[in-house]
Amino acid sequence: MPAKAPHLKLLSLNCWAGRLFPSIGDYILSENADVICLQEVLRSDTTEAEWVTYRDGHLEYQQRANLFEDMRAILPDHDAFFCTSMRGELSANTGPIWAEFGLATFIHRRLPVLGHAMDFIHGQYRHDGWGPHPRPRNAHVIRIYHPQTAEPVTIAHLHGLRGEDGKHDTQERLAQAHALVALINRLWRPNEKLIVCGDFNLLPESVTFEILQSCGLMDLVTARAFTGTRTSHYTKPERFADYILVSGEIDVSRFEVVREPEVSDHCPLLLEFT
């Protein structure tokens, strides 16, 4: 019997803008994942400060000013991609600074990248401040090659729309789902392996998951009876936000909603597959 091909490990996590750094960096490094999909990541070339303050109405909290560069420094064996969705003003100890906000994707260099595409699935790039919700949202799709199986795998991740009135379906979220499918179809070939992950900001019964079934995708969080994806740092009653969906071609060897350590207000999602 031929040896089983080595699995790949994928980690998806909303980083909470690095509020629990350096614990989040230590955890990501410890998992040694091949593909790392991060949401809520800042990058700034206008400050050398490590921490900045975000203010939005009554909200005020610390964020990691250059979380993308922090992660790139601890992942030297990975190719790094930053996908901005907007640019806004924050406060540093040296005064106001501007920073980009978006997604970060890290791919181990042993995995050839066959193609990648980033585009907006709601709105367009906002360069002049955070502005009101709903804010622009993008997604990143990357097609990689698994040398041991000699097969491509397409992976998409997103940070879905946040609304002031909860996570229920809206016309904007319906349009977002169709835009996501269109973006995936730029790279993904039918009958190839496909994974979609991230912070969807949706309830499990959302019609978005029906739309994604057109790509043959099934959600692992609800299918495996997990009771939520939020940590104790999140105090609202709704416990679902993050999902990983896989096509039937994916052989799942392990899937986990990681409860410990708590490195964000979101749980890391960990998938091992061939």
C-alpha positions in Angstrom: 0.0 0.0 0.0 1.5 3.4 -0.9 2.3 5.8 1.9 -0.4 8.3 2.8 0.5 11.8 1.6 1.5 14.2 4.4 -1.4 16.5 5.4 -1.4 20.2 5.3 -2.4 22.4 8.3 -4.5 25.5 7.9 -5.1 28.0 10.7 -7.8 30.7 10.5 -8.1 33.4 13.1 -9.6 36.9 13.7 -6.6 38.5 15.5 -8.7 41.1 17.3 -6.1 43.6 15.9 -3.4 42.0 18.1 -4.8 43.2 21.4 -3.4 40.1 23.1 0.1 40.3 21.5 2.6 38.7 22.1 0.4 35.7 23.2 -1.2 35.5 19.7 2.2 35.4 18.0 3.5 32.7 20.4 0.4 30.6 19.6 0.6 31.0 15.9 4.2 30.1 15.9 3.6 27.0 18.0 1.0 25.6 15.6 3.5 25.5 12.7 0.7 25.8 10.1 1.4 25.6 6.4 -1.4 28.1 5.6 -2.3 30.9 8.0 -5.4 33.1 7.3 -5.7 36.1 9.6 -8.4 38.8 9.9 -8.3 42.2 11.6 -4.7 42.9 10.9 -3.1 46.4 10.9 -0.1 47.7 9.0 1.4 51.2 9.2 4.4 52.8 7.6 3.8 56.1 9.4 4.9 55.1 12.9 7.5 53.2 14.8 5.2 52.8 17.8 4.3 49.3 18.8 0.8 50.1 20.1 -1.9 52.5 18.9 -5.4 53.4 20.2 -8.5 52.8 18.2 -11.6 55.0 19.0 -15.1 54.5 17.6 -17.9 56.1 19.6 -17.8 54.7 23.1 -15.2 52.1 22.1 -11.5 52.6 22.9 -8.8 50.0 23.0 -5.2 49.2 22.1 -4.2 47.6 18.8 -0.9 46.4 17.5 0.3 49.1 15.1 2.1 46.7 12.7 0.7 43.3 13.4 1.4 42.3 9.8 5.1 43.0 10.3 5.0 41.3 13.7 3.7 38.1 12.1 6.0 38.3 9.1 9.0 38.5 11.5 8.0 35.3 13.3 7.1 33.4 10.1 10.3 33.8 8.0 9.6 30.5 6.1 6.2 31.8 4.8 5.4 34.0 1.9 3.3 36.9 3.2 0.4 38.7 1.6 -1.4 41.8 3.0 -4.8 42.8 1.6 -6.0 46.1 2.8 -9.7 47.1 2.9 -9.5 50.6 4.4 -7.2 53.2 5.9 -7.9 55.2 9.0 -6.5 57.3 11.8 -5.3 56.0 15.1 -3.5 57.5 18.1 0.0 56.7 19.0 2.2 58.0 21.9 3.8 60.3 19.2 0.4 61.7 18.0 -2.1 60.7 15.3 -1.0 58.1 12.7 -2.6 56.4 9.7 -2.8 52.7 9.3 -4.2 50.1 6.8 -6.6 47.5 8.0 -7.3 44.1 6.3 -6.4 40.5 5.8 -3.1 38.7 6.0 -2.2 35.4 4.4 0.9 33.4 5.0 1.9 30.4 2.8 4.8 28.1 3.7 7.4 28.4 1.0 7.4 24.6 0.3 4.0 25.1 -1.3 4.1 26.7 -4.7 1.6 29.5 -5.2 -0.2 29.0 -8.5 -2.3 32.1 -8.4 -4.0 34.5 -6.0 -6.7 37.2 -6.2 -8.0 39.8 -3.8 -11.0 41.9 -4.4 -13.8 43.7 -2.5 -17.0 41.7 -1.7 -18.7 44.8 -0.2 -17.9 48.4 -1.1 -14.6 49.8 -2.2 -11.3 50.8 -0.6 -11.8 53.6 1.9 -8.6 55.7 2.1 -9.8 58.7 4.2 -10.9 57.2 7.5 -12.8 54.3 9.0 -16.2 55.9 8.5 -19.6 54.4 9.4 -20.7 50.7 9.3 -21.0 48.7 7.1 -17.4 49.2 6.1 -15.6 47.9 3.0 -14.9 44.2 3.1 -12.5 42.1 0.9 -11.5 38.5 0.5 -8.3 36.8 -0.6 -8.3 33.6 -2.7 -5.0 31.7 -3.2 -4.4 28.6 -5.3 -1.5 26.5 -4.1 0.1 23.2 -5.1 0.5 20.2 -2.7 3.8 18.6 -3.9 3.0 15.2 -2.2 -0.4 14.8 -3.8 0.4 16.6 -7.0 -2.9 18.5 -6.7 -3.9 22.1 -6.4 -5.9 23.4 -3.5 -7.8 26.7 -3.6 -8.2 28.5 -0.2 -10.3 31.7 0.3 -10.7 33.7 3.4 -12.7 36.8 4.4 -13.8 39.1 7.2 -17.5 39.5 6.6 -19.6 42.6 7.0 -20.2 43.8 10.5 -23.5 45.5 11.2 -24.6 47.6 14.1 -27.8 45.4 14.4 -26.4 41.9 14.7 -25.4 39.1 12.3 -28.7 38.3 10.6 -29.0 38.2 6.8 -29.4 41.5 4.9 -29.4 42.4 1.3 -25.8 43.6 1.7 -24.7 40.2 3.1 -26.6 38.4 0.3 -24.7 40.5 -2.3 -21.5 39.8 -0.4 -22.0 36.0 -0.7 -22.5 36.2 -4.4 -19.4 38.4 -4.8 -17.4 35.9 -2.8 -18.5 33.0 -5.1 -17.6 35.1 -8.1 -14.1 35.8 -6.7 -13.5 32.2 -5.8 -14.4 31.2 -9.4 -11.7 33.3 -10.8 -9.1 30.8 -9.5 -10.9 27.6 -8.5 -11.5 24.8 -11.0 -14.6 22.6 -10.4 -13.7 19.2 -8.9 -10.5 20.6 -7.4 -10.1 20.9 -3.6 -11.6 24.1 -2.1 -11.6 25.6 1.4 -13.3 28.8 2.5 -12.6 30.2 6.0 -12.6 33.3 8.1 -14.7 35.5 10.3 -18.0 35.5 8.4 -19.9 37.6 11.0 -22.9 35.4 10.3 -25.3 33.2 12.1 -25.2 29.4 11.3 -28.6 29.6 9.5 -27.5 32.3 7.1 -28.5 31.9 3.4 -24.8 32.6 2.6 -24.1 28.9 3.4 -26.7 27.8 0.9 -25.1 30.0 -1.7 -21.7 28.5 -1.0 -23.1 25.1 -1.6 -23.0 25.9 -5.3 -19.2 25.3 -4.9 -19.9 22.0 -3.1 -18.9 23.4 0.3 -20.0 22.2 3.7 -19.3 24.0 7.0 -17.4 22.0 9.6 -18.2 24.1 12.6 -21.9 23.4 12.7 -21.6 19.9 11.0 -19.4 18.8 13.9 -21.7 20.3 16.5 -19.4 22.9 17.9 -21.3 25.3 20.1 -19.6 28.5 19.1 -16.3 30.2 18.0 -16.0 33.0 20.6 -13.8 33.1 23.7 -14.5 34.5 27.1 -13.2 37.9 25.9 -16.4 38.2 23.9 -19.3 39.1 26.2 -22.3 39.2 23.9 -24.6 36.2 23.8 -24.2 35.2 20.2 -21.3 32.7 20.0 -20.9 32.1 16.3 -18.9 34.1 13.8 -16.1 32.0 12.4 -16.4 29.1 10.0 -14.4 26.7 7.8 -16.1 25.2 4.8 -14.6 22.4 2.7 -15.5 20.7 -0.6 -16.0 17.0 -0.9 -12.6 16.5 -2.3 -11.0 17.5 1.0 -10.0 14.6 3.2 -10.2 16.1 6.8 -7.9 14.4 9.2 -8.5 16.9 12.1 -10.7 19.9 12.7 -10.7 21.8 15.9 -12.2 25.0 17.3 -9.3 25.8 19.7 -10.5 26.9 23.1 -7.1 27.2 24.8 -5.1 29.3 24.8 -7.3 32.4 24.4 -5.4 34.7 22.1 -8.3 36.8 20.8 -12.0 37.2 21.3 -12.3 34.6 18.5 -11.2 31.0 18.7 -8.6 29.8 16.2 -9.9 27.3 13.7 -7.5 24.5 12.9 -7.8 22.2 9.9 -5.5 19.3 8.9 -6.3 17.8 5.6 -5.0 16.2 2.4 
